[in-house]
């Protein structure tokens, strides 16, 4: 077998072999050789965001005279090609690499430089031209902010849709009551409508909107190596942020978040916020520490915990059909067993629960990585970016599937729930004001032992009239 064809490329350390058709250069090839750790690579959104930064920086460097106009314009054009995904196969560096993400920054610089050089027929240098007025130490955190904000936007749309569907179910199921449960044991009745309305409140995403705003208003670009802005014009970060705003449409950027009774104020925040670069000493806080990404991951974890609870409740309420609770009928999507014909499992709730578990695990990684802000730089930038972006992606996709393939098709088994409520010995709680706790406890005990209803026992003992019992045990007054 013949070896793959290569070409020689040169960087500051000397010559290095690079695959003949690769758009990247020697620095990237060295990283590929050094970091053969996993098959994990930066996500498309991150590469797109990094390309956007290179485009904006080239435009600013061209406008302020730091970069020759022809070169600046071609770098911007080549960066747009990157943003559009034309060179995705050339972004080959492992997530587990140098803690600043320098290898990925150089991967981007080299791809853009080579394409630009080929287009204009003269050398465009990855460091001197594409990376002008920048450092990996401000570029990678900035790309993370942009990518995370973009993905959060889509996640919030899916959460909004889930809230809407949960509220639709709550409206549909008014008047349907079920046994409440504490400690997995029967408790006093609750309204199925209230349960699902509670779920809708549980996944309220106001804190994610606040995170979204903070991400957009705290771009570290312009801080360069250590936060001082060395080798960059003093207003470079502000100019780059403004250029990104102009490219994205600024405050005219449309939003797909629907106006609702609950979330109209969130829509306004998302609609009006603009990209802003950090100034002065703020840069030290956001390059030496990545607390904003830790906070983002923490909010994603909180959302995951809520989704786990909702999915697990629905899974339990749909259990059966013979020996389970059987309160809800879940959509039948696929065979549930390779050995038991006719078995249908709660596959979508279980998917959602596994997504939640992964997000909780990712948060542990992000939290620990956030502690590694050694002096002027956090040195776990790539793994933080990867984990938080993965959490957003799987939450967003998981919520979409949970909404579409489970929540929307849920049916209430009203007869089963009413039957269970009428048999519930804990209904005796409603009689405590009339009979006292101890007498009520004896009635509950007898009901459980004899499989009789509370009403039957009270009437048999002559403790209350039928009218009094009916009034006291009126379910509509207990929920």
C-alpha positions in Angstrom: 0.0 0.0 0.0 1.4 3.4 -1.0 1.6 6.2 1.5 -0.9 9.1 1.1 0.5 11.9 -0.9 1.8 14.9 1.1 3.3 18.3 0.6 5.8 20.2 2.7 4.5 23.2 4.6 6.5 25.5 6.9 5.6 27.2 10.2 7.7 28.9 12.9 9.1 25.5 13.9 10.2 24.4 10.4 8.9 22.1 7.7 6.3 19.5 8.2 4.4 17.1 6.0 0.8 17.9 5.3 -1.8 15.9 3.3 -1.5 17.1 -0.3 -5.1 18.2 -0.7 -5.6 19.6 2.8 -6.4 23.3 3.1 -4.6 23.6 6.4 -0.8 23.9 7.0 2.0 22.7 9.2 0.7 24.0 12.6 -2.5 22.1 12.1 -0.8 18.9 10.9 1.5 19.0 14.0 -1.6 19.2 16.2 -3.2 16.3 14.4 -0.1 14.2 15.1 0.1 15.4 18.7 -3.5 15.0 19.7 -4.7 11.6 18.5 -7.1 11.3 21.5 -10.7 11.0 20.3 -13.0 11.4 17.4 -14.4 14.6 19.0 -14.1 17.8 16.9 -15.5 21.3 17.4 -19.1 21.5 16.3 -20.2 23.3 13.1 -21.7 26.2 15.1 -18.3 26.8 16.7 -16.4 26.7 13.4 -19.0 29.0 11.8 -18.6 31.4 14.8 -14.8 31.3 14.6 -15.0 32.0 10.8 -17.3 35.0 11.6 -14.7 36.4 14.0 -12.0 36.1 11.3 -14.2 37.8 8.8 -15.0 40.7 11.1 -11.4 41.1 12.2 -10.3 41.3 8.5 -12.9 43.9 7.7 -11.8 46.0 10.7 -8.1 45.6 10.0 -8.8 46.7 6.4 -10.8 49.7 7.4 -8.2 51.0 10.0 -5.3 50.6 7.5 -3.5 47.8 9.4 -4.1 45.3 6.5 -3.8 45.9 2.8 -7.2 46.3 1.3 -6.9 43.4 -1.2 -5.8 41.0 1.4 -8.4 42.1 3.9 -11.2 41.7 1.4 -10.0 38.2 0.4 -9.6 37.0 4.0 -13.2 38.1 4.6 -14.4 36.3 1.5 -12.5 33.1 2.4 -13.9 33.3 6.0 -17.4 33.5 4.5 -16.6 30.2 2.7 -15.7 28.7 6.1 -18.9 30.0 7.6 -20.9 28.4 4.8 -19.3 25.0 5.5 -17.1 24.7 2.4 -14.0 23.5 4.3 -15.6 21.6 7.2 -13.5 18.5 6.4 -10.3 20.5 7.0 -11.1 21.3 10.7 -9.4 18.2 12.0 -8.0 19.1 15.5 -9.2 17.0 18.4 -11.1 18.7 21.2 -8.5 17.4 23.7 -5.6 19.8 22.7 -3.8 22.8 24.1 -5.9 24.4 26.7 -6.1 27.8 24.9 -7.5 26.2 21.8 -4.5 27.6 19.8 -4.4 24.6 17.6 -8.0 25.2 16.4 -7.3 28.9 16.0 -4.3 28.1 13.8 -6.4 25.5 12.0 -8.8 28.3 11.1 -6.0 30.8 10.3 -4.3 28.3 7.9 -7.4 27.3 6.1 -8.4 30.9 5.4 -4.8 31.9 4.5 -4.3 29.1 2.0 -7.7 29.7 0.3 -7.1 33.4 0.2 -3.5 32.9 -1.2 -4.8 30.7 -4.0 -7.5 33.2 -4.8 -5.4 36.3 -5.1 -2.1 34.6 -6.2 0.1 36.0 -3.4 0.9 34.8 0.1 -1.6 35.5 2.8 0.0 34.6 6.1 -2.0 32.8 8.8 -0.5 34.7 11.7 0.5 38.1 10.2 -2.7 38.6 8.2 -5.5 36.3 9.3 -4.7 36.5 13.0 -3.8 40.2 12.9 -4.7 42.1 16.2 -5.9 38.8 17.7 -4.7 36.0 20.0 -6.2 32.5 20.6 -6.7 33.7 24.1 -9.4 36.2 23.1 -10.6 34.6 19.9 -11.5 31.2 21.3 -13.6 32.6 24.2 -15.3 35.0 21.8 -16.1 32.2 19.4 -17.5 30.2 22.4 -19.8 33.1 23.4 -21.1 33.5 19.9 -21.6 29.8 19.2 -23.3 29.2 22.6 -25.6 32.2 22.2 -26.6 31.1 18.7 -27.4 27.6 20.0 -29.2 28.9 23.0 -31.5 30.9 20.7 -32.7 27.7 19.0 -33.0 25.9 22.4 -35.3 28.6 23.7 -37.5 28.3 20.7 -38.0 24.6 21.4 -38.5 25.2 25.2 -41.2 27.8 24.3 -42.9 25.2 22.1 -42.8 22.6 24.9 -44.3 25.1 27.3 -47.1 25.8 24.8 -47.9 22.1 24.4 -47.9 21.5 28.2 -50.3 24.4 28.6 -52.5 23.0 25.9 -52.7 19.7 27.8 -53.4 21.5 31.0 -56.4 23.3 29.3 -57.7 20.0 27.7 -57.6 18.1 31.0 -59.5 20.6 33.2 -61.9 18.6 35.4 -59.8 15.4 35.3 -58.5 14.5 38.7 -56.0 11.9 39.8 -54.4 10.6 43.0 -51.6 12.8 44.2 -48.5 10.9 45.4 -45.8 11.7 47.9 -43.0 9.2 48.6 -44.5 7.2 45.7 -47.5 6.6 48.0 -51.1 7.7 47.5 -51.8 11.2 48.7 -54.8 13.6 48.4 -56.1 14.1 44.9 -54.7 16.6 42.4 -56.0 18.0 39.1 -54.2 16.6 36.0 -54.5 20.1 34.6 -52.6 21.6 37.5 -49.9 18.9 37.2 -49.2 19.8 33.6 -49.5 23.5 34.2 -46.9 23.0 36.9 -44.7 21.3 34.4 -45.0 24.3 32.1 -43.9 26.6 34.9 -41.0 24.3 35.7 -39.3 24.7 32.3 -39.6 28.5 32.3 -36.5 29.8 30.5 -36.1 33.3 31.8 -32.7 32.5 33.3 -31.5 31.3 29.9 -32.6 34.6 28.3 -30.5 36.4 30.9 -27.5 34.2 30.0 -28.1 34.8 26.3 -28.0 38.6 26.9 -24.8 38.3 29.0 -23.1 36.1 26.4 -23.8 38.7 23.7 -22.7 41.6 25.8 -19.3 40.2 27.0 -17.2 39.3 24.0 -13.5 39.1 25.0 -12.3 40.1 21.5 -9.7 42.9 21.7 -8.0 41.6 24.8 -5.4 39.6 22.8 -2.9 37.5 24.8 -3.6 38.5 28.5 -6.4 41.0 28.5 -4.3 44.1 27.9 -5.0 44.3 24.2 -1.3 44.3 23.3 -0.6 44.4 19.5 -4.2 45.5 18.8 -5.7 49.0 18.3 -7.4 50.3 21.4 -10.8 50.2 19.9 -10.3 47.0 18.0 -12.8 44.9 20.1 -15.5 47.5 19.8 -15.1 47.8 16.1 -15.2 44.0 15.6 -18.4 43.7 17.7 -20.0 46.5 15.7 -19.0 44.7 12.5 -20.6 41.5 13.7 -23.7 43.4 14.6 -23.8 44.9 11.1 -23.4 41.5 9.5 -26.1 39.9 11.6 -28.5 42.8 11.1 -27.9 44.5 14.5 -31.0 45.3 16.5 -33.2 44.5 13.4 -32.4 40.8 13.8 -35.7 38.9 13.6 -36.7 36.5 16.3 -38.8 33.4 16.0 -39.7 33.4 19.7 -43.5 33.7 19.8 -45.1 36.4 22.0 -47.1 34.6 24.7 -48.8 35.7 27.9 -45.8 34.4 29.9 -42.8 35.1 27.7 -43.4 38.3 25.8 -40.8 40.1 27.9 -38.2 37.5 27.1 -38.8 38.0 23.4 -38.1 41.7 23.7 -34.8 41.0 25.5 -33.7 38.6 22.8 -34.8 40.9 20.0 -32.9 44.0 21.2 -29.6 42.8 22.6 -26.5 43.5 20.5 -23.0 42.1 20.5 -20.7 44.1 22.7 -16.9 43.8 23.3 -15.6 44.0 26.9 -13.5 47.0 27.8 -10.6 47.6 30.1 -10.2 45.4 33.1 -13.4 43.5 32.3 -11.3 41.5 29.8 -9.2 40.1 32.6 -12.3 38.6 34.2 -13.5 37.0 31.0 -10.2 35.6 29.8 -8.7 34.5 33.1 -12.1 33.0 34.1 -14.9 31.6 32.0 -17.6 31.9 34.7 -20.2 32.8 32.1 -19.8 29.4 30.5 -20.0 27.8 33.9 -23.2 29.7 34.6 -24.6 28.7 31.2 -23.9 25.1 31.9 -25.4 25.4 35.3 -28.7 26.7 33.8 -28.7 23.9 31.3 -28.3 21.4 34.1 -31.2 23.0 36.0 -33.3 22.7 32.8 -32.2 19.1 32.4 -33.2 18.3 36.0 -36.7 19.7 35.4 -37.0 17.7 32.2 -35.9 14.6 33.9 -38.7 15.0 36.5 -41.3 15.6 33.9 -40.3 12.7 31.7 -40.0 10.4 34.6 -43.4 11.4 35.9 -45.0 10.8 32.5 -43.2 7.4 32.3 -44.6 6.4 35.6 -48.1 7.7 34.8 -48.1 5.7 31.6 -46.9 2.4 33.2 -48.9 -0.7 32.7 -51.1 -1.5 30.9 -52.3 -4.1 33.5 -50.2 -3.8 36.6 -49.0 -0.2 36.4 -50.6 3.2 37.0 -52.2 3.5 33.6 -53.2 7.1 34.1 -51.8 8.3 30.7 -51.7 6.7 27.3 -48.3 7.3 25.6 -48.0 7.3 21.8 -46.9 3.8 20.6 -43.8 4.5 18.4 -42.0 1.2 18.1 -41.8 -2.4 19.4 -40.6 -2.4 23.0 -39.1 -5.8 23.3 -37.1 -8.3 21.1 -38.6 -11.2 23.0 -42.1 -10.1 24.2 -44.5 -9.4 21.3 -46.9 -6.5 21.7 -44.9 -4.7 24.4 -44.6 -1.0 23.9 -42.2 1.0 26.0 -42.0 4.8 27.0 -39.1 5.3 24.6 -39.3 9.1 24.3 -39.4 9.8 28.1 -36.5 7.5 28.5 -34.6 9.3 25.8 -35.3 12.6 27.5 -34.1 11.2 30.8 -30.8 10.0 29.3 -30.3 13.4 27.7 -30.7 15.0 31.1 -28.2 12.5 32.6 -25.6 13.5 29.9 -26.2 17.2 30.4 -25.7 16.8 34.2 -22.4 14.9 33.5 -21.3 17.6 31.0 -21.9 20.2 33.7 -19.5 18.4 36.0 -16.8 18.7 33.4 -17.5 22.3 32.7 -17.6 23.2 36.4 -14.2 21.6 37.0 -12.8 23.2 33.8 -14.0 26.5 35.0 -11.7 26.2 38.0 -8.6 26.2 35.8 -8.4 30.0 35.3 -4.7 30.2 36.1 -3.7 33.9 36.3 -4.7 35.5 32.9 -6.0 32.5 31.0 -8.3 29.5 31.6 -6.6 26.5 30.1 -9.5 24.2 29.5 -11.3 26.4 26.8 -11.9 23.6 24.2 -13.4 21.1 26.5 -15.7 23.7 28.1 -16.9 24.9 24.7 -17.5 21.3 23.5 -19.4 20.2 26.5 -21.7 23.2 26.8 -22.4 23.1 23.1 -23.2 19.4 23.3 -25.5 20.0 26.2 -27.4 22.6 24.2 -27.6 20.5 21.1 -28.9 17.4 22.8 -31.3 19.3 25.0 -32.7 21.2 22.0 -33.1 18.1 19.9 -34.4 16.0 22.9 -37.0 18.7 23.8 -38.2 18.9 20.2 -38.7 15.1 20.1 -40.2 15.0 23.5 -42.7 17.7 22.5 -43.6 16.2 19.1 -43.5 12.5 19.8 -44.7 12.3 23.3 -46.4 15.4 24.8 -48.6 16.2 21.8 -49.9 12.6 21.6 -50.5 12.0 25.3 -54.0 10.9 26.2 -55.6 10.9 29.7 -57.2 7.7 31.0 -59.9 9.7 32.9 -61.9 6.6 33.9 -58.9 4.9 35.4 -57.9 8.0 37.3 -61.4 8.5 38.7 -61.6 4.9 39.8 -58.3 5.2 41.6 -59.3 8.4 43.3 -62.5 6.9 44.6 -60.6 4.0 46.1 -57.9 6.2 47.6 -58.0 5.7 51.4 -56.1 9.0 51.9 -59.4 10.8 51.0 -60.1 10.3 54.7 -57.9 13.4 55.2 -60.9 15.5 54.2 -62.8 14.1 57.2 -60.2 15.0 59.8 -61.8 18.4 60.7 -65.1 16.5 61.4 -63.9 13.2 62.9 -60.4 13.9 64.2 -57.0 12.5 63.1 -57.1 9.2 65.1 -60.6 8.2 64.0 -59.7 9.1 60.4 -56.6 7.0 60.6 -58.6 3.9 61.8 -61.0 4.4 58.9 -58.1 4.6 56.4 -56.6 1.4 57.9 -59.8 -0.5 57.6 -60.3 0.8 54.0 -56.9 -0.6 53.0 -57.5 -3.9 54.8 -61.0 -4.5 53.4 -60.7 -2.8 49.9 -63.7 -0.7 50.7 -64.2 3.0 50.0 -63.9 5.6 52.7 -67.6 6.5 52.1 -68.7 2.9 52.6 -66.9 2.6 56.0 -68.1 6.0 57.3 -71.7 5.2 56.4 -71.5 1.7 57.8 -70.3 3.1 61.1 -72.9 5.8 61.2 -70.3 8.5 61.7 -71.7 10.9 59.2 -74.8 11.2 57.0 -74.5 10.5 53.3 -75.0 14.2 52.5 -72.2 15.1 54.9 -69.9 12.4 53.4 -70.6 13.5 49.8 -69.9 17.1 50.6 -66.7 16.3 52.5 -65.4 14.0 49.8 -66.3 16.2 46.8 -63.2 15.8 44.8 -63.6 19.2 43.1 -63.2 20.8 46.5 -60.1 18.8 47.4 -57.9 19.6 44.3 
